[in-house]
Amino acid sequence: GGYLLNKKRDVRAAISSTYRCDPRTETEPNLLVCHSDQDPLTTADRIADEVKPADRRATGVGVFLRYRNDMVATLGEQGGSRIEVTNEKDGYRRHYDYVGGYWGLYTLGNVFGSGGGRGEGFRGGGPGAGK
C-alpha cells in the first residue's frame, strides 16, 4: 500500500509542493525560497503539521523550524511570509542571531563554541519597541 506516502517526511518536498517558490540560484544552491499568503506563525504551523520538526523557535522576525538536515525560517514580508529552507549548517549561520545559543548543530556538535546561556542571543525589543 502507498498509504504511508501521504504524510511527507521531506520538508523541502512538502514546502515546494505547497507554496510558490523562486528558482534556485547558483550562488546559494542549498537555499530554497518560497512565499506564503499567510503570516509567519500560521505558515510555520502548517509546515509543522505537514512534517513534524525536531524543534521550533518563535522570534520577533519569524518562526524557525529545525529538522535533522534542514532549517526552515518563516519570515514576515509584504502580503504574507517568505519561507527559507536551508541545510542545517547554512541555516544556523544565516540565522545565528535568532537560533545561536538555543540550537547547536545536529551534525557537528556545537561548532560555534559552548553556546553559553540560553539568553545570550537575545537583544531585547519585541512588538512596539523603538517606536
VEXMIDREN-685542 format. One line per field, with one value per atom (N, C-alpha, C): x, y, z; residue in one letter; atom name; residue number from 1. Coordinates in nm, 3 decimals, decimal comma. Each point is the difference from the previous one (the first is absolute). Layout:
BEGIN
east	(X  ...)
north	(Y  ...)
up	(Z  ...)
r	(A  ...)
a	(CA  ...)
k	(NUM  ...)
***
This chain:
BEGIN
east	(0,083  -0,083  0,086  -0,047  0,072  -0,050  -0,070  -0,062  0,102  0,115  0,101  0,055  -0,012  0,054  -0,082  -0,121  -0,083  0,061  0,066  0,063  0,143  0,026  0,134  0,102  0,114  0,107  0,103  0,008  0,100  -0,058  0,053  -0,058  0,017  0,110  0,019  -0,108  -0,027  -0,102  -0,138  -0,027  -0,130  -0,020  0,103  -0,010  -0,008  0,085  -0,002  -0,126  -0,070  -0,125  -0,120  0,022  -0,111  0,006  0,122  0,016  0,063  -0,008  0,065  0,149  0,083  0,144  0,078  0,105  0,088  0,094  0,051  0,101  0,124  0,070  0,124  0,106  0,090  0,110  0,130  0,092  0,129  0,083  -0,020  0,081  -0,039  -0,127  -0,044  -0,088  0,063  -0,078  -0,080  0,041  -0,073  -0,120  -0,012  -0,107  -0,125  -0,112  -0,129  -0,082  -0,045  -0,080  -0,140  -0,100  -0,139  -0,081  -0,125  -0,084  -0,138  -0,052  -0,132  -0,086  -0,129  -0,093  -0,036  0,043  -0,034  0,117  -0,030  0,104  0,099  0,118  0,104  -0,044  -0,078  -0,043  -0,092  -0,099  -0,094  0,073  0,091  0,078  0,084  0,069  0,082  -0,086  -0,119  -0,090  -0,039  -0,031  -0,039  0,114  0,122  0,116  0,026  -0,007  0,025  -0,106  -0,124  -0,104  0,029  0,056  0,030  0,121  0,108  0,122  0,046  -0,006  0,027  0,146  0,025  0,139  0,054  0,132  0,065  -0,007  -0,002  -0,006  -0,057  -0,040  -0,065  0,034  0,022  0,029  -0,069  -0,084  -0,068  0,076  0,024  0,072  -0,078  0,051  -0,064  0,000  0,092  0,007  -0,075  -0,028  -0,068  0,019  -0,032  0,006  0,104  0,079  0,104  -0,036  0,002  -0,028  0,128  0,031  0,124  -0,032  0,067  -0,011  0,138  0,007  0,130  0,104  -0,039  0,097  -0,030  -0,113  -0,043  -0,048  0,002  -0,060  -0,098  -0,118  -0,101  -0,024  0,005  -0,033  -0,123  -0,102  -0,115  0,008  0,026  0,028  -0,106  -0,037  -0,102  0,047  -0,088  0,025  -0,136  0,004  -0,122  -0,100  -0,119  -0,106  0,012  0,087  0,009  0,134  0,057  0,127  0,097  0,127  0,109  0,046  0,006  0,043  0,139  0,096  0,136  0,033  0,038  0,042  0,148  0,082  0,143  0,043  0,119  0,051  0,032  0,014  0,010  0,118  0,117  0,119  -0,016  -0,047  -0,020  -0,108  -0,105  -0,109  0,046  0,084  0,051  0,083  0,085  0,082  -0,086  -0,093  -0,085  -0,088  -0,048  -0,094  0,058  0,132  0,067  -0,052  -0,034  -0,049  -0,126  -0,075  -0,128  0,005  0,089  0,005  0,130  0,104  0,126  -0,023  0,061  -0,021  -0,125  -0,086  -0,119  0,020  0,049  0,020  0,146  0,055  0,131  -0,026  0,096  -0,020  -0,012  -0,099  -0,014  0,126  0,045  0,100  0,142  0,031  0,138  0,021  -0,100  0,011  -0,010  0,034  -0,010  0,134  0,016  0,128  0,024  -0,098  0,015  0,035  0,068  0,039  -0,103  0,007  -0,081  -0,147  -0,030  -0,141  -0,044  0,068  -0,036  -0,142  -0,052  -0,135  -0,105  -0,123  -0,108  -0,032  0,027  -0,041  0,105  0,115  0,111  -0,031  -0,089  -0,029  -0,112  -0,057  -0,117  0,041  -0,058  0,040  -0,111  -0,102  -0,109  -0,091  -0,090  -0,090  -0,129  -0,057  -0,130  -0,100  -0,127  -0,102  -0,002  -0,001  -0,013  0,130  0,110  0,127  0,053  0,059  0,063  -0,096  -0,113  -0,107  0,050)
north	(-0,121  0,121  0,125  0,104  0,127  0,099  -0,048  0,093  0,084  -0,058  0,072  0,121  0,002  0,111  0,128  -0,011  0,119  0,099  -0,052  0,087  0,025  0,116  0,027  0,015  -0,064  0,010  0,104  0,028  0,093  0,141  0,083  0,134  0,085  -0,017  0,076  -0,035  -0,130  -0,044  0,050  -0,006  0,045  0,148  0,081  0,145  0,033  -0,062  0,037  -0,047  -0,100  -0,042  0,082  0,080  0,076  0,149  0,056  0,145  0,041  0,129  0,056  0,017  -0,063  0,004  0,069  0,072  0,067  -0,103  0,029  -0,089  -0,003  -0,113  -0,012  0,091  0,049  0,083  -0,080  0,033  -0,068  0,038  0,122  0,044  -0,071  -0,036  -0,072  -0,119  -0,106  -0,113  -0,074  0,011  -0,068  0,078  0,125  0,086  -0,012  -0,033  -0,002  0,115  0,092  0,114  -0,011  -0,002  -0,010  0,109  0,014  0,108  -0,052  0,053  -0,039  0,124  -0,014  0,112  0,019  -0,093  0,008  0,054  0,044  0,056  -0,110  0,040  -0,098  -0,109  0,037  -0,097  -0,106  0,045  -0,092  -0,089  0,061  -0,076  -0,106  0,037  -0,096  -0,113  0,034  -0,102  -0,100  0,051  -0,088  -0,092  0,055  -0,081  -0,106  0,041  -0,093  -0,110  0,033  -0,103  -0,102  0,048  -0,088  -0,089  0,061  -0,074  0,047  -0,089  0,039  0,039  0,122  0,042  -0,059  -0,006  -0,045  0,110  0,126  0,113  0,120  0,098  0,116  0,120  0,114  0,123  0,117  0,068  0,120  0,123  0,096  0,122  0,119  0,119  0,119  0,010  -0,070  0,007  -0,112  -0,106  -0,113  -0,127  -0,112  -0,129  -0,088  -0,070  -0,088  -0,143  -0,088  -0,142  -0,077  -0,091  -0,076  -0,145  -0,047  -0,139  -0,062  -0,131  -0,067  0,057  0,025  0,050  0,140  0,053  0,129  0,094  0,129  0,100  0,080  0,025  0,078  0,128  0,114  0,128  0,056  0,038  0,070  0,143  0,093  0,139  0,089  0,107  0,089  0,073  0,012  0,085  0,056  0,099  0,064  -0,105  0,000  -0,090  -0,144  -0,029  -0,138  -0,034  -0,111  -0,048  -0,041  0,016  -0,054  -0,126  -0,110  -0,127  -0,029  -0,017  -0,035  -0,138  -0,090  -0,134  -0,012  -0,030  -0,017  -0,129  -0,048  -0,113  0,055  -0,092  0,043  0,095  -0,031  0,081  0,142  0,011  0,132  0,078  -0,069  0,065  0,053  -0,078  0,041  0,126  0,003  0,119  0,120  -0,024  0,105  0,065  -0,080  0,050  -0,009  0,008  -0,019  0,093  0,124  0,096  -0,050  -0,086  -0,045  -0,141  -0,085  -0,138  -0,033  0,083  -0,023  0,007  -0,092  -0,002  -0,077  -0,028  -0,082  -0,138  -0,001  -0,126  -0,016  -0,117  -0,035  -0,059  -0,072  -0,068  -0,149  -0,063  -0,145  -0,070  0,042  -0,078  0,023  0,115  0,030  0,025  -0,028  0,045  0,151  0,072  0,145  0,057  0,028  0,047  0,148  0,065  0,143  0,026  -0,095  0,021  -0,061  0,036  -0,067  0,039  0,113  0,039  0,090  -0,007  0,091  -0,017  0,101  -0,006  0,010  -0,039  0,001  0,140  0,101  0,134  0,081  -0,059  0,080  0,067  -0,058  0,058  0,101  0,024  0,087  0,146  0,080  0,141  0,093  -0,053  0,089  0,035  0,093  0,040  -0,077  -0,032  -0,065  0,099  -0,039  0,090  0,135  0,105  0,134  0,060  -0,075  0,057  0,098  0,107  0,098  0,062  0,047  0,054  0,102)
up	(0,000  0,000  0,000  -0,066  -0,004  0,102  0,101  0,096  0,076  0,028  0,078  -0,074  -0,132  -0,078  0,017  0,055  0,016  0,100  0,101  0,099  -0,046  -0,055  -0,055  0,112  -0,016  0,100  -0,041  -0,128  -0,051  0,002  0,088  0,017  -0,127  -0,071  -0,125  -0,102  -0,016  -0,097  0,043  0,129  0,051  -0,029  0,026  -0,021  -0,149  -0,081  -0,142  -0,072  0,056  -0,064  0,051  0,105  0,060  -0,030  -0,008  -0,012  -0,133  -0,031  -0,120  0,030  -0,080  0,028  -0,110  0,040  -0,095  -0,063  -0,121  -0,058  0,089  0,004  0,078  -0,060  0,084  -0,051  0,005  -0,089  -0,001  0,122  0,050  0,113  0,129  0,014  0,120  -0,040  -0,053  -0,051  0,107  0,127  0,107  0,051  -0,044  0,051  -0,088  0,063  -0,068  0,058  -0,085  0,047  -0,060  0,089  -0,044  0,068  -0,041  0,051  0,038  0,111  0,050  0,014  -0,021  0,019  0,146  0,086  0,141  0,082  0,121  0,087  0,040  0,051  0,032  0,099  0,102  0,100  -0,060  -0,077  -0,065  -0,100  -0,076  -0,098  0,069  0,109  0,074  0,056  0,050  0,053  -0,108  -0,119  -0,111  -0,040  -0,007  -0,037  0,107  0,128  0,111  0,006  -0,038  -0,004  -0,108  -0,109  -0,115  0,029  0,052  0,033  0,137  0,099  0,139  0,021  0,049  0,025  0,130  0,011  0,122  0,106  -0,046  0,093  -0,074  0,080  -0,058  0,087  -0,062  0,076  -0,067  0,078  -0,052  0,048  -0,089  0,034  -0,054  0,023  -0,052  -0,152  -0,066  -0,147  -0,069  0,073  -0,061  0,081  -0,064  0,069  -0,070  0,081  -0,051  0,036  -0,098  0,021  -0,029  0,089  -0,014  -0,036  -0,102  -0,042  0,004  -0,017  0,013  -0,097  -0,125  -0,098  -0,051  0,035  -0,053  0,109  -0,032  0,086  -0,086  0,055  -0,070  0,078  -0,068  0,062  -0,070  0,077  -0,059  0,050  -0,091  0,033  -0,062  0,069  -0,053  -0,125  -0,098  -0,117  -0,043  -0,087  -0,049  -0,047  0,059  -0,046  0,045  0,097  0,047  0,060  -0,045  0,055  -0,108  0,033  -0,082  0,073  -0,070  0,060  -0,054  0,091  -0,041  0,053  -0,090  0,040  -0,036  0,099  -0,024  0,067  -0,036  0,078  0,139  0,094  0,139  0,026  -0,057  0,025  -0,056  -0,125  -0,060  0,075  0,039  0,072  0,135  0,065  0,132  -0,014  -0,103  -0,024  -0,039  -0,090  -0,056  0,107  0,093  0,101  0,141  0,010  0,128  0,109  -0,038  0,100  0,069  -0,066  0,055  0,056  -0,051  0,049  0,072  -0,015  0,070  0,150  0,076  0,144  0,039  -0,096  0,024  -0,060  -0,125  -0,070  -0,033  0,028  -0,053  -0,137  -0,053  -0,128  0,025  -0,059  0,010  -0,049  -0,118  -0,070  0,049  0,054  0,036  0,149  0,081  0,138  -0,008  0,102  -0,010  -0,042  -0,130  -0,051  0,031  0,058  0,027  0,147  0,063  0,139  0,093  0,127  0,101  -0,008  -0,063  -0,009  0,113  0,115  0,110  0,048  0,066  0,057  -0,107  0,034  -0,098  -0,048  0,081  -0,038  -0,074  -0,029  -0,051  -0,134  -0,081  -0,131  0,003  0,118  0,007  0,005  -0,088  -0,007  0,046  0,063  0,045  -0,115  0,023  -0,107  0,008  -0,115  -0,003  -0,053  -0,001  -0,057  0,071  -0,075  0,059  0,049  -0,004  0,047  -0,104  0,044  -0,089  -0,099  0,050  -0,086  -0,100)
r	(G  G  G  G  G  G  Y  Y  Y  L  L  L  L  L  L  N  N  N  K  K  K  K  K  K  R  R  R  D  D  D  V  V  V  R  R  R  A  A  A  A  A  A  I  I  I  S  S  S  S  S  S  T  T  T  Y  Y  Y  R  R  R  C  C  C  D  D  D  P  P  P  R  R  R  T  T  T  E  E  E  T  T  T  E  E  E  P  P  P  N  N  N  L  L  L  L  L  L  V  V  V  C  C  C  H  H  H  S  S  S  D  D  D  Q  Q  Q  D  D  D  P  P  P  L  L  L  T  T  T  T  T  T  A  A  A  D  D  D  R  R  R  I  I  I  A  A  A  D  D  D  E  E  E  V  V  V  K  K  K  P  P  P  A  A  A  D  D  D  R  R  R  R  R  R  A  A  A  T  T  T  G  G  G  V  V  V  G  G  G  V  V  V  F  F  F  L  L  L  R  R  R  Y  Y  Y  R  R  R  N  N  N  D  D  D  M  M  M  V  V  V  A  A  A  T  T  T  L  L  L  G  G  G  E  E  E  Q  Q  Q  G  G  G  G  G  G  S  S  S  R  R  R  I  I  I  E  E  E  V  V  V  T  T  T  N  N  N  E  E  E  K  K  K  D  D  D  G  G  G  Y  Y  Y  R  R  R  R  R  R  H  H  H  Y  Y  Y  D  D  D  Y  Y  Y  V  V  V  G  G  G  G  G  G  Y  Y  Y  W  W  W  G  G  G  L  L  L  Y  Y  Y  T  T  T  L  L  L  G  G  G  N  N  N  V  V  V  F  F  F  G  G  G  S  S  S  G  G  G  G  G  G  G  G  G  R  R  R  G  G  G  E  E  E  G  G  G  F  F  F  R  R  R  G  G  G  G  G  G  G  G  G  P  P  P  G  G  G  A  A  A  G  G  G  K  K  K)
a	(N  CA  C  N  CA  C  N  CA  C  N  CA  C  N  CA  C  N  CA  C  N  CA  C  N  CA  C  N  CA  C  N  CA  C  N  CA  C  N  CA  C  N  CA  C  N  CA  C  N  CA  C  N  CA  C  N  CA  C  N  CA  C  N  CA  C  N  CA  C  N  CA  C  N  CA  C  N  CA  C  N  CA  C  N  CA  C  N  CA  C  N  CA  C  N  CA  C  N  CA  C  N  CA  C  N  CA  C  N  CA  C  N  CA  C  N  CA  C  N  CA  C  N  CA  C  N  CA  C  N  CA  C  N  CA  C  N  CA  C  N  CA  C  N  CA  C  N  CA  C  N  CA  C  N  CA  C  N  CA  C  N  CA  C  N  CA  C  N  CA  C  N  CA  C  N  CA  C  N  CA  C  N  CA  C  N  CA  C  N  CA  C  N  CA  C  N  CA  C  N  CA  C  N  CA  C  N  CA  C  N  CA  C  N  CA  C  N  CA  C  N  CA  C  N  CA  C  N  CA  C  N  CA  C  N  CA  C  N  CA  C  N  CA  C  N  CA  C  N  CA  C  N  CA  C  N  CA  C  N  CA  C  N  CA  C  N  CA  C  N  CA  C  N  CA  C  N  CA  C  N  CA  C  N  CA  C  N  CA  C  N  CA  C  N  CA  C  N  CA  C  N  CA  C  N  CA  C  N  CA  C  N  CA  C  N  CA  C  N  CA  C  N  CA  C  N  CA  C  N  CA  C  N  CA  C  N  CA  C  N  CA  C  N  CA  C  N  CA  C  N  CA  C  N  CA  C  N  CA  C  N  CA  C  N  CA  C  N  CA  C  N  CA  C  N  CA  C  N  CA  C  N  CA  C  N  CA  C  N  CA  C  N  CA  C  N  CA  C  N  CA  C  N  CA  C  N  CA  C  N  CA  C  N  CA  C  N  CA  C  N  CA  C  N  CA  C  N  CA  C  N  CA  C  N  CA  C  N  CA  C  N  CA  C  N  CA  C  N  CA  C  N  CA  C  N  CA  C)
k	(1  1  1  2  2  2  3  3  3  4  4  4  5  5  5  6  6  6  7  7  7  8  8  8  9  9  9  10  10  10  11  11  11  12  12  12  13  13  13  14  14  14  15  15  15  16  16  16  17  17  17  18  18  18  19  19  19  20  20  20  21  21  21  22  22  22  23  23  23  24  24  24  25  25  25  26  26  26  27  27  27  28  28  28  29  29  29  30  30  30  31  31  31  32  32  32  33  33  33  34  34  34  35  35  35  36  36  36  37  37  37  38  38  38  39  39  39  40  40  40  41  41  41  42  42  42  43  43  43  44  44  44  45  45  45  46  46  46  47  47  47  48  48  48  49  49  49  50  50  50  51  51  51  52  52  52  53  53  53  54  54  54  55  55  55  56  56  56  57  57  57  58  58  58  59  59  59  60  60  60  61  61  61  62  62  62  63  63  63  64  64  64  65  65  65  66  66  66  67  67  67  68  68  68  69  69  69  70  70  70  71  71  71  72  72  72  73  73  73  74  74  74  75  75  75  76  76  76  77  77  77  78  78  78  79  79  79  80  80  80  81  81  81  82  82  82  83  83  83  84  84  84  85  85  85  86  86  86  87  87  87  88  88  88  89  89  89  90  90  90  91  91  91  92  92  92  93  93  93  94  94  94  95  95  95  96  96  96  97  97  97  98  98  98  99  99  99  100  100  100  101  101  101  102  102  102  103  103  103  104  104  104  105  105  105  106  106  106  107  107  107  108  108  108  109  109  109  110  110  110  111  111  111  112  112  112  113  113  113  114  114  114  115  115  115  116  116  116  117  117  117  118  118  118  119  119  119  120  120  120  121  121  121  122  122  122  123  123  123  124  124  124  125  125  125  126  126  126  127  127  127  128  128  128  129  129  129  130  130  130  131  131  131)
***
